[in-house]
Amino acid sequence: MTVLAFVIGIVLMVVGLAVSIALHELGHLVPAKLFGVRVGQYMIGFGRTLFSRRKGETEYGIKAIPLGGYISMAGMYPPSPKEAARGGRAGGGFFATMVQDARDANDETLDGDDDARTFYRLPVYKRIIVMLGGPVMNLVLAIVLFTLVFSGIGVQTATTTIAQVSACLPASTTTTQCEASDPASPAEAAGFEPGDRIVSVDGVPAATFADASAVIQRSAGETVPVVVERGGREQTLMLTPAARTVDGSTIGFAGITAQIDYVRQPIWSGPAAAFQNVGAVAQIIVQLPQKLYGIVHSTVTGSERDPNSPLSPVGVGVLAGEAASASAPVLDRVSFLLMMLGSLNVSLFVFNLVPLLPLDGGHVVIALWDGVNRAWAKLFRRPPPKPVDATRLVPVTFVVVVLLVVMGAVLILADLINPIRLF
């Protein structure tokens, strides 16, 4: 059963990742079609096509490797310069050939030089909307998932209901074992019972167990009235917290343990958690070289890995499997998997905003640069400039892709050799 649960956890995370990618590409597809751009393909995954169906001018399909996706828009870049077309394949080596290959592939999506249904002909703001549609969809999905956890399932919280009353006041703070010579705990002496719900302590309403604990801890040696609800009726118990020294400070000790329960949070807790997660992921990306060095060092030396280090899809799958097979209540496991998938979507949102091609942020920068050129020409009453030819940045894109592949390989090896352990 443990192995089966582990496999189920991995499968659920793979499906969740595929859905996240599908929604990301949908975020690009919908505005592109609304703005009249011709979209040739909408594909989830890479590699061999497992299934596809054409509807109208667009082919929709699923590929074998669910680690990404794409939509093929007509005219992502302007047509090849005429001189490049006359000269055939570009000379000058490997990178020049890559530039020409990119131009040729782009030209195949065009229906003549005057094709109006192309991406590059869209106004700048529409191009930005199309490119940001994917990451924003991931952010929206993350907010939905976090809201389901925080406001739907709830957060495990110590409630004001008493789960257990200590029978004694141990002589030492390092043990909970009762000896025959130990006196009764203050709560036992005051008549507390499991199931009592604390209403107030010394006149201070107890909205949470932390509220009650705060009053008890500052009332060492003092007798304070505690109103509890028992059997639907309120009654007052007189509690005298015992004085205990903890880390050099004297605090009151009662000897009660709170009942842990899922407490649903306000509806804004999910969005707040998502945006807090955005900041954390952005910080990891800024520190990525340092994080990768730490991962390599811990993998080589066998030391404990930083739990906040980046994960590969393999690592995400392993953690999902461990969560699903953990000896914890089902609701705890479901909550963890939803939080994990939400965090994964936040990572997709932030990472795709990095202003480098082939990421969405790189295309946004190109559109903004095009807009700046046009505004500059208009300001000085110059002829409108030609659209920015982003194919010239293919060598930079190639370097970025190589770095991403290397980073992915490093993370996969680390997740196999020295995985993060949360369970």
C-alpha positions as MATLAB code, in Angstrom:
seq = 'MTVLAFVIGIVLMVVGLAVSIALHELGHLVPAKLFGVRVGQYMIGFGRTLFSRRKGETEYGIKAIPLGGYISMAGMYPPSPKEAARGGRAGGGFFATMVQDARDANDETLDGDDDARTFYRLPVYKRIIVMLGGPVMNLVLAIVLFTLVFSGIGVQTATTTIAQVSACLPASTTTTQCEASDPASPAEAAGFEPGDRIVSVDGVPAATFADASAVIQRSAGETVPVVVERGGREQTLMLTPAARTVDGSTIGFAGITAQIDYVRQPIWSGPAAAFQNVGAVAQIIVQLPQKLYGIVHSTVTGSERDPNSPLSPVGVGVLAGEAASASAPVLDRVSFLLMMLGSLNVSLFVFNLVPLLPLDGGHVVIALWDGVNRAWAKLFRRPPPKPVDATRLVPVTFVVVVLLVVMGAVLILADLINPIRLF';
ca = [
       0.000    0.000    0.000;
       2.908    2.373    0.743;
       4.435    1.775   -2.688;
       1.046    2.248   -4.336;
       0.494    5.520   -2.461;
       3.990    6.675   -3.491;
       3.213    5.986   -7.159;
      -0.186    7.687   -6.866;
       1.501   10.766   -5.422;
       3.914   10.954   -8.366;
       1.110   10.433  -10.897;
      -1.021   13.145   -9.279;
       1.874   15.606   -9.405;
       2.608   14.765  -13.061;
      -1.059   15.310  -13.918;
      -1.066   18.544  -11.914;
       2.045   19.721  -13.747;
       0.484   18.865  -17.116;
      -2.676   20.805  -16.201;
      -0.552   23.763  -15.075;
       1.322   23.750  -18.387;
      -1.938   23.419  -20.329;
      -3.398   26.430  -18.527;
      -0.173   28.380  -19.057;
      -0.363   27.840  -22.814;
      -4.090   28.591  -22.722;
      -3.156   31.930  -21.190;
      -1.169   32.646  -24.371;
      -3.683   31.077  -26.769;
      -6.851   32.924  -25.746;
      -5.555   36.512  -26.071;
      -3.633   35.602  -29.256;
      -6.838   34.395  -30.904;
      -8.835   37.332  -29.526;
      -6.319   39.690  -31.133;
      -6.582   37.842  -34.455;
      -3.192   36.113  -34.491;
      -3.129   32.884  -36.486;
      -2.147   30.022  -34.162;
      -0.969   26.861  -35.906;
      -0.382   24.591  -32.900;
      -1.277   24.262  -29.226;
       0.869   21.498  -27.738;
       1.317   20.172  -24.216;
       4.710   18.528  -23.762;
       7.651   17.893  -26.043;
       8.898   15.022  -28.156;
       6.726   12.553  -30.024;
       3.063   13.488  -30.499;
       0.765   11.076  -28.675;
      -2.517   12.649  -29.709;
      -3.585   15.602  -31.819;
      -6.713   16.959  -33.427;
      -7.189   19.944  -35.687;
      -9.978   22.376  -34.973;
     -10.185   25.196  -37.453;
      -6.709   26.488  -38.199;
      -5.166   25.181  -34.954;
      -3.848   21.709  -34.169;
      -4.328   20.741  -30.515;
      -2.191   17.906  -29.154;
      -0.345   16.126  -26.351;
       3.284   15.067  -26.602;
       5.230   12.370  -24.786;
       7.288   14.463  -22.328;
       5.028   16.604  -20.080;
       7.750   19.070  -19.074;
       6.612   22.068  -21.077;
       4.430   23.182  -23.912;
       4.061   25.785  -26.613;
       1.758   27.518  -29.038;
       2.935   28.268  -32.564;
       1.899   31.802  -33.539;
       2.290   33.183  -37.042;
       5.044   35.759  -37.368;
       6.588   35.796  -33.917;
       9.293   37.840  -35.667;
       9.237   40.033  -38.792;
      10.004   38.431  -42.187;
      13.626   37.723  -43.068;
      15.493   40.681  -44.541;
      15.522   40.559  -48.344;
      19.309   40.468  -48.472;
      19.336   37.404  -46.210;
      16.789   35.711  -48.464;
      18.939   36.387  -51.557;
      22.086   35.117  -49.913;
      20.595   31.793  -48.904;
      21.939   30.216  -45.732;
      23.819   32.737  -43.666;
      27.558   32.499  -43.624;
      29.761   33.176  -40.660;
      29.565   29.961  -38.711;
      27.371   28.110  -36.283;
      25.483   31.031  -34.731;
      24.843   32.749  -38.073;
      23.374   29.506  -39.357;
      21.141   29.308  -36.270;
      19.882   32.841  -36.934;
      19.008   31.978  -40.517;
      17.323   28.716  -39.451;
      15.184   30.677  -36.996;
      14.260   33.150  -39.744;
      13.377   30.330  -42.143;
      11.178   28.637  -39.525;
       9.464   31.957  -38.796;
       8.923   32.660  -42.510;
       7.101   29.351  -42.859;
       4.393   30.644  -40.512;
       3.780   33.730  -42.668;
       1.237   34.028  -45.421;
       3.207   36.526  -47.489;
       5.079   39.632  -46.366;
       1.815   41.552  -45.890;
       0.252   38.934  -43.618;
      -1.813   40.966  -41.148;
      -2.557   38.076  -38.745;
       0.937   37.938  -37.272;
       2.194   38.436  -33.754;
       4.860   40.990  -34.590;
       2.273   43.321  -36.183;
       0.250   43.579  -32.959;
       0.470   46.812  -30.958;
       3.032   46.626  -28.171;
       0.463   46.358  -25.379;
      -1.287   43.437  -27.094;
       1.999   41.567  -27.518;
       2.700   42.069  -23.817;
      -0.784   40.804  -22.898;
      -0.271   37.672  -25.019;
       3.141   36.924  -23.489;
       2.082   37.648  -19.907;
      -1.107   35.595  -20.291;
       0.733   32.335  -19.592;
       2.553   33.343  -16.383;
      -0.516   35.168  -15.073;
      -2.558   32.005  -15.585;
      -0.060   30.145  -13.378;
      -0.349   32.839  -10.715;
      -4.157   32.644  -10.798;
      -3.997   28.843  -10.478;
      -1.609   29.186   -7.531;
      -4.005   31.605   -5.812;
      -6.892   29.146   -6.353;
      -4.867   26.239   -4.931;
      -3.659   28.200   -1.895;
      -7.206   29.427   -1.273;
      -8.476   25.838   -1.377;
      -5.918   24.914    1.278;
      -6.248   27.927    3.568;
      -9.961   28.704    3.262;
     -11.333   25.352    2.081;
      -9.407   22.762    4.101;
      -8.010   25.081    6.738;
      -4.740   25.348    8.630;
      -3.912   23.061   11.537;
      -4.226   25.315   14.584;
      -4.245   24.890   18.331;
      -7.880   25.558   19.283;
      -9.281   26.733   22.608;
     -10.642   23.232   23.262;
      -8.565   21.252   25.753;
      -7.304   17.894   24.494;
      -5.406   16.728   27.559;
      -4.878   17.752   31.182;
      -1.539   16.881   32.785;
      -1.962   14.778   35.890;
       1.060   16.250   37.666;
       3.590   19.046   37.773;
       6.899   17.325   36.935;
       9.887   18.399   38.974;
      11.902   19.063   35.807;
      10.931   20.954   32.652;
      12.781   18.347   30.574;
      10.362   15.510   31.304;
       6.635   14.865   31.201;
       6.767   11.676   33.288;
       4.938   11.822   36.607;
       6.550   10.600   39.833;
       4.629    9.686   42.974;
       6.069   12.714   44.733;
       5.010   15.184   42.027;
       2.103   17.462   42.956;
      -1.006   17.715   40.809;
      -0.765   20.092   37.878;
      -2.437   23.494   38.317;
      -5.056   22.574   35.677;
      -5.781   19.247   37.398;
      -6.095   20.989   40.752;
      -8.427   23.628   39.288;
     -10.748   20.958   37.852;
     -10.090   21.263   34.113;
     -11.269   18.377   31.956;
     -10.527   17.296   28.372;
     -13.178   18.758   26.072;
     -13.503   22.030   27.993;
     -13.454   25.081   25.714;
     -11.655   28.096   27.158;
     -13.797   31.221   26.851;
     -11.668   33.725   28.753;
      -8.699   33.921   31.133;
      -8.608   36.603   33.825;
     -11.319   38.487   31.951;
      -9.427   38.432   28.633;
     -11.434   36.734   25.831;
      -9.627   33.714   24.392;
     -10.190   33.837   20.637;
      -7.249   31.459   20.169;
      -5.257   29.127   22.395;
      -2.327   31.529   22.016;
      -4.448   34.260   23.654;
      -5.169   32.008   26.641;
      -1.542   30.878   26.895;
      -0.255   34.454   26.890;
      -2.358   35.351   29.967;
      -1.466   32.123   31.775;
       2.258   32.549   31.129;
       2.332   36.063   32.592;
       0.273   35.037   35.655;
       2.787   32.727   37.367;
       1.862   32.265   41.052;
      -1.326   34.313   40.705;
      -4.850   32.912   40.951;
      -6.876   33.880   37.904;
     -10.471   33.018   36.908;
     -10.803   30.930   33.756;
     -14.227   30.670   32.132;
     -14.722   27.393   30.261;
     -17.638   25.945   28.345;
     -18.499   22.389   29.390;
     -21.537   20.520   28.160;
     -22.994   23.679   26.644;
     -22.783   25.646   29.899;
     -20.162   28.117   31.076;
     -18.457   27.793   34.437;
     -15.560   29.524   36.155;
     -12.480   27.655   37.370;
      -9.816   29.224   39.570;
      -6.351   28.516   38.148;
      -3.024   29.238   39.842;
      -0.291   28.747   37.205;
       2.930   27.278   38.564;
       6.119   29.287   38.089;
       8.586   27.694   35.677;
      11.944   29.025   34.475;
      12.438   28.692   30.745;
      15.468   30.266   29.016;
      16.063   32.471   32.039;
      12.481   33.790   32.183;
       9.769   32.886   34.671;
       6.479   31.907   33.032;
       3.230   30.405   34.236;
       2.513   26.718   33.633;
      -1.000   25.219   33.756;
      -0.592   21.709   32.348;
      -3.121   21.731   29.520;
      -2.719   20.681   25.889;
      -4.801   22.202   23.115;
      -6.795   20.213   20.607;
      -5.377   20.596   17.096;
      -7.950   21.119   14.363;
      -8.280   22.539   10.878;
      -9.273   26.177   11.136;
     -10.436   27.852    7.939;
      -8.688   31.122    7.246;
     -10.160   34.318    5.699;
     -10.604   34.246    1.927;
      -7.696   36.659    1.409;
      -5.235   34.262    3.075;
      -4.759   32.271   -0.154;
      -3.801   35.269   -2.325;
      -1.584   36.599    0.476;
       0.243   33.263    0.697;
       0.643   33.159   -3.096;
       2.232   36.617   -3.259;
       4.423   35.817   -0.267;
       5.549   32.737   -2.188;
       6.284   34.928   -5.226;
       8.747   36.947   -3.157;
      10.430   33.803   -1.830;
      10.816   32.278   -5.318;
      12.127   35.579   -6.728;
      14.748   35.639   -3.987;
      15.808   32.066   -4.857;
      16.149   33.007   -8.546;
      18.275   36.042   -7.655;
      20.502   33.775   -5.548;
      20.452   30.949   -8.121;
      24.244   30.733   -8.712;
      24.825   30.584   -4.960;
      22.036   28.034   -4.524;
      23.409   25.821   -7.313;
      26.878   25.938   -5.770;
      25.391   24.864   -2.436;
      23.542   22.000   -4.135;
      26.699   20.766   -5.883;
      28.714   21.069   -2.659;
      26.176   19.147   -0.558;
      25.836   16.475   -3.257;
      29.607   15.949   -3.527;
      30.272   16.037    0.231;
      27.082   14.212    1.251;
      26.114   16.982    3.684;
      22.508   17.895    4.374;
      20.887   19.800    1.535;
      19.210   23.168    2.009;
      15.435   22.482    2.094;
      14.873   25.808    0.293;
      17.073   24.887   -2.668;
      15.555   24.513   -6.178;
      14.095   21.169   -7.262;
      13.990   19.365  -10.579;
      10.772   17.693  -11.771;
      12.288   14.463  -10.417;
      12.650   16.001   -6.966;
       9.105   17.350   -7.064;
       7.817   13.894   -7.999;
       9.764   12.198   -5.190;
       8.463   14.666   -2.600;
       4.920   14.171   -3.890;
       5.329   10.404   -3.599;
       6.711   10.674   -0.064;
       3.857   12.981    0.953;
       1.224   10.634   -0.466;
       2.734    7.604    1.288;
       3.443    9.328    4.629;
       1.784    8.015    7.794;
      -0.390   11.092    8.209;
      -4.125   11.804    7.942;
      -5.398   11.908    4.366;
      -6.382   15.568    4.697;
      -2.811   16.448    5.702;
      -1.443   14.712    2.619;
      -3.974   16.317    0.281;
      -3.197   19.729    1.759;
       0.555   19.226    1.260;
       0.144   18.126   -2.367;
      -2.086   21.128   -3.150;
       0.415   23.471   -1.515;
       3.210   21.856   -3.501;
       1.360   22.276   -6.769;
       0.548   25.875   -5.854;
       4.226   26.579   -5.139;
       5.159   24.943   -8.445;
       2.810   27.312  -10.285;
       4.308   30.278   -8.461;
       7.734   29.081   -9.642;
       6.453   28.874  -13.223;
       5.048   32.400  -12.906;
       8.249   33.955  -11.563;
      10.688   31.978  -13.704;
       8.858   32.826  -16.936;
       9.150   36.527  -16.114;
      12.956   36.395  -16.250;
      13.775   38.852  -19.080;
      15.700   36.396  -21.258;
      14.666   34.556  -24.399;
      13.168   32.000  -24.848;
      11.225   32.790  -21.656;
       8.069   34.900  -21.772;
       9.851   37.744  -20.022;
      12.330   37.929  -22.898;
       9.511   38.418  -25.411;
       8.025   41.131  -23.184;
      11.370   42.962  -23.192;
      11.511   42.748  -27.008;
       8.000   44.218  -27.261;
       8.900   47.015  -24.838;
      12.074   47.799  -26.777;
      10.041   47.963  -29.977;
       7.649   50.350  -28.249;
      10.511   52.569  -27.064;
      11.922   52.737  -30.611;
       8.537   53.736  -32.010;
       7.959   56.351  -29.305;
      11.442   57.783  -29.861;
      10.882   58.035  -33.627;
       7.489   59.669  -33.112;
       8.930   62.157  -30.612;
      11.559   63.338  -33.101;
       9.219   63.057  -36.106;
      11.224   60.336  -37.767;
       9.828   57.555  -39.991;
       8.490   54.564  -38.050;
      11.351   52.117  -37.406;
      11.307   48.525  -38.575;
      10.083   45.959  -36.021;
      12.794   44.611  -33.746;
      14.301   41.481  -35.308;
      14.618   39.184  -32.283;
      16.095   36.388  -34.415;
      19.435   38.154  -33.999;
      19.268   37.122  -30.345;
      19.092   33.413  -31.206;
      22.734   32.893  -30.102;
      21.871   34.372  -26.694;
      18.784   32.178  -26.585;
      20.936   29.144  -27.374;
      23.291   29.962  -24.491;
      20.326   30.387  -22.109;
      18.875   27.047  -23.213;
      22.224   25.308  -22.678;
      22.485   26.812  -19.193;
      18.937   25.682  -18.388;
      19.737   22.153  -19.571;
      22.914   22.062  -17.462;
      21.038   23.391  -14.439;
      18.313   20.786  -14.966;
      20.899   17.991  -15.149;
      22.579   19.200  -11.943;
      19.251   19.353  -10.104;
      18.181   15.910  -11.320;
      21.467   14.355  -10.155;
      21.176   16.116   -6.802;
      17.555   14.988   -6.377;
      18.610   11.388   -7.056;
      21.830   11.354   -4.995;
      21.068   13.810   -2.185;
      17.310   14.531   -2.207;
      15.551   16.957    0.109;
      13.969   15.097    3.018;
      10.803   16.556    4.516;
       9.313   13.338    5.906;
];
